[in-house]
Amino acid sequence: MREWSRLAWIASSIFLPLLGFSQADRWQQRVEYQMEIDFDVDKDQFGGTQRLVYYNNSPDTLTRVFYHLYFNAFQPGSAMDIRSQTLPDPDSRVGARIGKLKPNEIGYLKVNKLTKDGVALKYQIEGTILEVTLDKPILPKSSVVFEMNFDGQVPIQIRRSGRDNAEGVDYSMAQWYPKMCEYDYQGWHANPYIAREFYGIWGDFDVKISIDKQYVIGGSGYLQNPEEIGHGYLPEGQIPKPAKGNKLTWHFKAPNVHDFMWAADPNYTHTSLKRTDGLTLHFFYLKNERTQDNWGALPKVMDRAFTYINQRFGQYPYQQYSFIQGGDGGMEYPMATLITGNRSMPSLVGVSVHELMHSWYQMVLGSNESLYPWMDEGFTDYATQDISNYLAAEKLIPGRNKLDNPFSPTYAGYFNLAASGEEEPLSTHADHFSTNFAYGIGSYSKGAVFMNQLEYVIGKPALDKGLLLYFNTWKFKHPNVNDMIRVFEKVSSLELDWYKEYWINSIHSIDYAVDAIETEDAGTKVVLKRVGKMPMPLDVTVNYKNGKKEIINIPLDIMRGAKPAESVDTPYRVEADWPWVNPSYELHLKAAASEIESVEIDPTTRMADTNRNNNRRL
């Protein structure tokens, strides 16, 4: 990274959060990885050394530490294997495949030696977790050095990681190294890997990978030795130094990230685009009839997407991002994503945008995906629909038109879940959902509805302000649910704990009805009824026969305030609070019933009302 870029990044990290709001205080553990990997493509195996400086910034004394050994999940009888075979609706990409792996097809990570500050440690492996007993405790506000020697075998590509994926990519190296588990204010998070979510410690990675010289690598981090590598990393016409022997050593550094991914194939086409703000976008794909046109057009689209995202969701803090064909669908990692590439242009843009947005909600904010998967997947899905609709409006996605309500499919997914009888609260740990259906639709669709429906509760100006404030306040600090909801309370001056409790910690649904329209002496009485268990503020639109209309906002008493008008085009007024315990509410209009064409609850459809048939009365 150029010095000016580094200084700009440091300045933005330090000073932007101080403009207009206080800095959030949350201690973070920190790590510094140095790894050297020797890769054998003939055996699909590798050996490695790891030097890990671990900073205990917590107030606690640590007597044990834990590492993730993700590749061990790809063995018959593993927790991932058993979980997949006992779920009623297993992921079709996994199914029973792990149990059928042969010895040369499984994945593994074997720790051969582990020391702390030069002293050998006792440890044992429990599936995908390495449990380490320390010779001496790690005291608060101190650091130690762990050194490890390990071997690994790359499994047949089944879920996210592996070799020889369905599109012919040789290596998708995700979750591939012994990774220190996260320790935070809730303690250790040493979750066995069953192909769900991740949580990691921010730190600096210095990684050297020696591999056969015909291979091209893309992934996390900035390449430190392009003059030795070539393969699209040098300016056109510049020739790399001749390789010594049959291997090249690729040297990457990735600052302030919580993971490191790489992918390799001898047939990768590597292109790049440098944006006007200095950010370089890299693209790695297997060129064929299905990919060459779409991947050739992708840089221009993602360039425009980055500009929009930086303005709406917060400034991307790194100087590089890579879109890499590999994996089994789409999966996010720091500074890069693995995506399957044989897609139509709308599909390719959609998956690229979605995985890119994880760089905001998982790679930079870094909420605990295992505890709060919806805070990453849901918010990412919300942003994906918003960004994709913007790109469609800009006519950058062939075959995709701008939608009046881009979130309609998202709401439909949630409604399907709510009606299924299989819904579980979003407070459920990601690994412990009873079905993939409940986990997937809940984390993605219901999580996205949370954000779009919040716009209905507090108004679009407050939501837009809150999106930026949330990112700038909590980046690199692992926010939890309360941290997030407090940001939106501050920008809206409304109490929102009720919204969090109902939408996240329960499966109560929303159903409001226009129950009756009655003539009374002073005009018209509209009787509104709460049919569902979840209370909500209401926007009621009254359409008059003379062509005029007005929006009447009815706040909940527990909000302690009301949403301001979102538009100057339609008359707007706030009525008395609806006490949340009351099942009905009387709205009194001055106009006679004969002057009213209709009364409708939430014509914007932002409120996730499970039965809209009773929302309108003529």
LUMKOL-443449 format. One line per 2 residues: their letters; for each residue x, y, z of C-alpha. Coordinates in steps of 0.5 Angstrom, whole numbers, plus 500, padded with zeros to 3 digits. Example, Ala and Ser with C-alpha at 12.3 -4.5 7.8 and 13.67 -1.06 7.14 Angstrom:
2
AS = 525:491:516; 527:498:514
end
This chain:
618
MR = 500:500:500; 503:507:498
EW = 505:511:504; 499:516:503
SR = 494:511:502; 496:508:509
LA = 496:515:512; 489:516:510
WI = 487:510:512; 489:511:519
AS = 487:518:519; 480:516:517
SI = 480:510:522; 482:515:528
FL = 478:521:526; 472:519:523
PL = 468:516:529; 469:522:533
LG = 466:527:528; 459:528:531
FS = 458:522:536; 463:519:541
QA = 467:513:540; 465:506:542
DR = 469:503:548; 470:496:547
WQ = 477:492:548; 479:487:542
QR = 484:482:542; 489:482:537
VE = 493:477:533; 499:478:528
YQ = 500:472:524; 506:470:520
ME = 506:463:516; 510:460:511
ID = 507:455:507; 510:449:502
FD = 504:447:497; 505:440:494
VD = 500:440:488; 501:433:486
KD = 499:430:493; 494:436:495
QF = 498:437:501; 502:442:505
GG = 506:444:510; 506:450:514
TQ = 510:454:520; 506:459:524
RL = 508:465:528; 503:468:532
VY = 503:474:537; 497:474:541
YN = 495:480:545; 491:479:551
NS = 487:486:551; 482:484:556
PD = 482:485:563; 482:477:564
TL = 487:472:565; 487:466:560
TR = 489:459:562; 487:456:556
VF = 487:458:548; 483:455:543
YH = 484:454:535; 480:452:529
LY = 482:447:525; 476:447:520
FN = 479:442:515; 478:437:520
AF = 470:437:519; 471:434:512
QP = 472:427:515; 467:421:516
GS = 464:422:522; 465:429:524
AM = 460:434:527; 459:437:520
DI = 458:430:517; 453:428:523
RS = 449:434:523; 448:434:515
QT = 446:427:515; 441:428:521
LP = 438:435:519; 431:434:516
DP = 433:438:510; 441:438:509
DS = 444:443:505; 444:439:498
RV = 452:441:497; 454:437:503
GA = 448:431:504; 452:425:506
RI = 458:426:501; 463:427:507
GK = 461:420:510; 464:417:503
LK = 470:421:503; 476:416:501
PN = 483:418:505; 486:421:500
EI = 480:426:499; 479:428:506
GY = 481:434:509; 485:435:515
LK = 490:439:519; 495:436:524
VN = 499:440:529; 506:437:530
KL = 509:442:535; 506:448:539
TK = 510:452:543; 509:459:547
DG = 515:463:548; 519:458:546
VA = 516:453:551; 512:446:549
LK = 505:446:550; 500:440:552
YQ = 494:440:547; 489:435:544
IE = 484:436:538; 477:435:539
GT = 474:435:532; 475:442:529
IL = 478:445:535; 485:445:538
EV = 485:445:546; 491:448:549
TL = 493:448:556; 498:454:557
DK = 504:453:562; 503:460:564
PI = 497:464:564; 497:470:559
LP = 496:476:564; 491:482:562
KS = 495:487:557; 500:483:555
SV = 502:479:549; 505:472:548
VF = 508:468:542; 505:462:539
EM = 509:458:534; 507:452:531
NF = 509:447:525; 503:444:522
DG = 501:439:516; 494:440:512
QV = 491:436:506; 486:439:502
PI = 479:436:501; 475:435:495
QI = 471:441:495; 464:440:498
RR = 463:446:502; 466:453:501
SG = 473:450:502; 477:445:498
RD = 480:442:491; 477:441:484
NA = 470:445:485; 465:444:480
EG = 467:449:475; 474:446:475
VD = 478:451:479; 484:447:483
YS = 484:450:490; 479:454:494
MA = 483:455:500; 478:458:505
QW = 479:456:513; 485:452:511
YP = 490:454:517; 490:453:524
KM = 486:460:527; 486:462:534
CE = 479:463:536; 476:469:539
YD = 475:471:546; 471:477:548
YQ = 467:480:553; 463:474:553
GW = 469:469:553; 471:464:548
HA = 468:462:542; 470:455:540
NP = 465:453:536; 466:446:532
YI = 465:447:525; 459:445:522
AR = 459:449:515; 455:455:518
EF = 458:462:521; 465:465:523
YG = 468:470:528; 475:472:528
IW = 480:476:531; 483:482:527
GD = 490:482:526; 495:483:521
FD = 497:477:516; 504:476:513
VK = 503:470:509; 508:466:504
IS = 506:461:499; 510:456:495
ID = 507:453:490; 508:450:483
KQ = 510:456:478; 504:455:473
YV = 499:457:478; 496:464:479
IG = 494:466:486; 488:471:488
GS = 486:472:495; 486:477:501
GY = 492:481:502; 497:486:498
LQ = 502:482:494; 509:484:496
NP = 513:481:490; 510:482:484
EE = 516:483:480; 518:475:482
IG = 510:473:480; 508:477:474
HG = 501:473:472; 498:480:471
YL = 500:483:478; 505:487:473
PE = 504:493:469; 503:491:461
GQ = 509:489:458; 514:488:464
IP = 517:482:465; 518:478:472
KP = 524:476:474; 526:468:472
AK = 523:463:477; 529:459:481
GN = 526:452:480; 519:449:479
KL = 516:453:485; 514:461:486
TW = 513:464:493; 507:469:493
HF = 508:474:499; 502:477:501
KA = 500:482:507; 493:483:510
PN = 493:489:515; 487:489:520
VH = 483:483:518; 480:477:521
DF = 482:471:516; 486:470:510
MW = 483:466:504; 487:465:497
AA = 485:461:491; 490:458:486
DP = 489:455:479; 494:455:473
NY = 489:457:468; 486:463:472
TH = 485:469:467; 487:475:472
TS = 485:482:470; 484:489:474
LK = 481:496:475; 484:501:479
RT = 479:506:481; 480:514:481
DG = 480:513:489; 486:509:489
LT = 482:502:490; 484:496:486
LH = 479:491:484; 482:484:482
FF = 478:479:478; 480:472:477
YL = 476:467:473; 477:461:468
KN = 476:464:461; 471:460:457
ER = 464:461:453; 460:462:459
TQ = 465:467:463; 469:471:458
DN = 463:476:456; 460:477:463
WG = 467:477:467; 469:482:462
AL = 464:487:463; 464:486:471
PK = 469:491:473; 465:497:470
VM = 459:495:474; 463:493:481
DR = 467:500:480; 460:504:480
AF = 457:499:485; 463:501:490
TY = 462:509:489; 455:508:491
IN = 456:503:497; 462:508:500
QR = 457:514:500; 451:510:503
FG = 454:505:507; 461:507:509
QY = 468:508:506; 471:501:505
PY = 478:502:509; 482:497:504
QQ = 486:499:498; 484:492:494
YS = 478:487:493; 478:481:489
FI = 473:477:486; 475:470:485
QG = 472:464:481; 472:458:486
GD = 468:455:492; 461:452:491
GG = 456:459:491; 458:465:494
ME = 462:466:500; 465:472:503
YP = 473:473:506; 477:479:508
MA = 479:483:501; 476:478:497
TL = 470:473:495; 470:466:492
IT = 464:466:487; 462:461:482
GN = 463:464:475; 459:460:470
RS = 453:465:471; 448:470:467
MP = 450:477:468; 444:479:473
SL = 446:473:477; 454:474:477
VG = 453:482:479; 448:479:484
VS = 453:475:488; 458:479:487
VH = 455:485:490; 452:480:496
EL = 459:478:498; 462:485:497
MH = 457:487:502; 460:482:507
SW = 466:487:507; 462:492:511
YQ = 457:487:516; 462:482:517
MV = 469:484:515; 469:491:518
LG = 464:491:523; 465:483:525
SN = 459:482:529; 459:475:532
ES = 456:471:526; 454:465:530
LY = 450:469:535; 447:474:530
PW = 447:471:523; 442:476:521
MD = 446:482:523; 451:480:517
EG = 447:476:512; 440:480:513
FT = 443:486:513; 448:484:507
DY = 441:482:504; 438:488:505
AT = 444:492:502; 444:487:496
QD = 437:489:494; 438:496:495
IS = 445:496:491; 442:492:485
NY = 436:496:484; 441:502:484
LA = 445:498:478; 439:496:475
AE = 436:504:475; 443:506:472
KL = 442:500:466; 448:497:468
IP = 445:490:469; 443:487:462
GR = 436:484:463; 434:487:470
NK = 430:493:471; 429:497:477
LD = 423:495:481; 418:499:485
NP = 419:495:491; 426:491:490
FS = 424:488:497; 418:484:495
PT = 421:477:494; 425:478:501
YA = 418:479:504; 415:473:501
GY = 421:469:503; 419:471:511
FN = 412:470:510; 413:463:507
LA = 417:462:514; 412:465:518
AS = 406:461:515; 410:454:515
GE = 410:453:523; 418:452:523
EE = 420:459:524; 425:460:530
PL = 427:466:534; 433:470:531
ST = 436:470:537; 438:462:536
HA = 445:460:535; 446:459:528
DH = 449:452:529; 443:450:533
FS = 437:452:528; 433:445:527
TN = 432:446:520; 436:449:514
FA = 430:453:512; 429:456:519
YG = 436:458:519; 437:461:512
IG = 430:464:511; 431:467:518
SY = 438:470:517; 437:472:510
SK = 430:474:509; 427:476:516
GA = 434:479:517; 433:484:511
VF = 426:485:513; 428:488:520
MN = 432:493:516; 427:495:511
QL = 421:495:516; 426:499:521
EY = 425:505:515; 418:504:516
VI = 418:505:524; 423:511:524
GK = 423:514:517; 428:514:511
PA = 432:520:513; 433:517:520
LD = 435:510:517; 440:513:512
KG = 443:517:517; 443:511:522
LL = 447:506:517; 453:511:516
LY = 453:512:524; 453:504:525
FN = 458:503:521; 463:509:523
TW = 462:508:530; 462:500:531
KF = 467:498:525; 473:494:528
KH = 469:493:534; 464:487:534
PN = 458:490:535; 452:486:538
VN = 445:487:538; 444:492:543
DM = 450:496:540; 446:496:533
IR = 439:498:536; 442:504:540
VF = 445:507:534; 438:508:531
EK = 435:510:537; 440:516:537
VS = 439:518:530; 431:517:531
SL = 430:520:538; 425:514:539
EL = 425:508:544; 426:501:539
DW = 428:496:544; 421:493:543
YK = 422:492:536; 428:488:537
EY = 425:484:543; 419:482:538
WI = 422:481:531; 429:478:534
NS = 427:474:540; 420:472:539
IH = 416:469:533; 410:474:534
SI = 408:476:527; 404:483:525
DY = 397:483:523; 393:489:523
AV = 386:491:520; 382:496:518
DA = 376:493:522; 370:498:521
IE = 369:505:518; 363:508:521
TE = 359:515:521; 359:519:527
DA = 356:526:529; 363:530:528
GT = 365:526:521; 367:519:521
KV = 370:513:526; 375:508:523
VL = 376:502:528; 383:499:527
KR = 385:492:530; 391:489:532
VG = 390:482:530; 397:479:530
KM = 401:479:537; 407:484:535
PM = 405:491:536; 407:496:531
PL = 406:504:529; 402:505:523
DV = 402:509:517; 394:510:515
TV = 393:513:508; 386:516:507
NY = 384:517:500; 378:522:499
KN = 374:522:493; 376:529:491
GK = 383:526:489; 386:528:495
KE = 390:524:501; 393:524:507
II = 398:520:511; 396:519:519
NI = 401:516:523; 399:513:530
PL = 405:512:534; 406:506:539
DI = 406:509:546; 413:505:548
MR = 416:509:542; 416:515:546
GA = 415:519:540; 413:519:533
KP = 416:518:526; 417:525:522
AE = 414:526:515; 418:522:510
SV = 415:526:504; 413:534:503
DT = 408:531:497; 403:528:502
PY = 399:532:508; 402:528:514
RV = 400:528:521; 401:525:528
EA = 395:522:532; 395:520:539
DW = 399:514:541; 396:507:541
PW = 398:504:548; 401:497:546
VN = 396:493:550; 390:495:547
PS = 387:491:541; 384:496:538
YE = 384:504:536; 379:509:534
LH = 381:514:529; 377:520:528
LK = 376:524:521; 373:530:520
AA = 370:528:513; 364:525:512
AS = 364:517:510; 361:519:504
EI = 367:523:502; 372:517:503
ES = 374:513:498; 378:508:502
VE = 383:507:508; 389:503:508
ID = 394:501:513; 401:502:510
PT = 400:502:502; 408:502:502
TR = 408:495:504; 414:496:508
MA = 411:493:515; 411:486:514
DT = 404:485:515; 402:477:514
NR = 395:478:512; 394:484:507
NN = 387:482:505; 385:486:511
NR = 389:492:511; 384:496:506
RL = 377:498:507; 373:502:502
end
